[in-house]
Amino acid sequence: MALTDEQVARLTDERFAHTRPDLAGVPDVPREQLPPGLRWPAFFQTAGLLRFRHRFVPYLHRRFGDVFTVRMIPGGRPLVLFTRPEHTREIFAGDPEVFHAGKGNAILGPIMGEHSLLLQDSAEHKRARKLLMPAFNGAALRSYQSLVTELAGAEVATWRDGTTFRSLDRMNALTLEVILRVVFGVTDERRLAELRPRVNRTVNISPAILLGWGWPRLQRIRPWKGQVDNQRELDRLMYAEIAERREAPDLAERTDVLSQLIRMQEDGDALSDAELRDQLVTLLLAGHETTATALALGAVRDRP
Ligand code: HEM
């Protein structure tokens, strides 16, 4: 049965009641056992990382070397940054029962939800991976090829000789279009038009909003209130799409990710509406800005 608007709003509010990071789970590691770092108050270090990362991180790198600690609000939690590719490789290839990526991504919880692949570890992560993987196998990816070619062609056709634009803006618009179509399939243009600004606003989350998450009461005032309202609206659209798709007469033939996930049954296991919502938001967000940034960087590097 489809959720009512009030039930959806309650789900959004529950997520946003927990924007403050759970400090109870943070081990109290003595300063001497951590890599070096500044002695500035955590507020300034957090602001430096969120707002001036392009200058702040190189400054810390020059001052402290390849591995250093930044203190984050609330509570001055230590965040250790690594700058060498071999360290990254070691962490990513490390034992997943030790390197809990899901816990490390907890800040994404209010947006992506507790079921998100990016927030889960261990057995839960394995289960979600097993359910999601078939939607991204070789055959599934090849089926998206012509759609991507068509959308890229349509985007480039709007570019005019002699005009200047930011490549990142155009790549973001293109990859958002691709991911919306790949995830939802060709849905009605009205729903896509409603989704685009909601997804954009979710992604363009400002450092001020993130900093304010440590104090959930701020959500009663702007700009934090506007961000929660945007999430409520995004959730309403997502749950409406999920409910409609479950009933779609052509569900069996559809090749988009949402339809594939609804059809998926692994040993009688299937994704609930809340799980579907969390994985879809994850794919929409993880799948578009990352790719847009890589494409925009490529465009700069390849410039004659
Ligand atoms: C150049 C483009 C991309 C880059 C640089 C990138 C980068 C990353 C990184 C670094 C992670 C690991 C995060 C962590 O474990 O904390 C990750 C995970 C993930 N990415 Fe991407 N990504 C890109 C494109 C995409 C696309 C196109 C999609 C979806 C269509 C996507 C979906 C995901 C998902 C679902 C995860 C979580 C996987 C898991 O935990 O099992 N990414 N990505």
Residues whose N, C-alpha, C, O or C-beta is under 5 A from the ligand:
A	BS01	HEM	A101 L117 L118 L283 A286 G287 T290 T291 A294
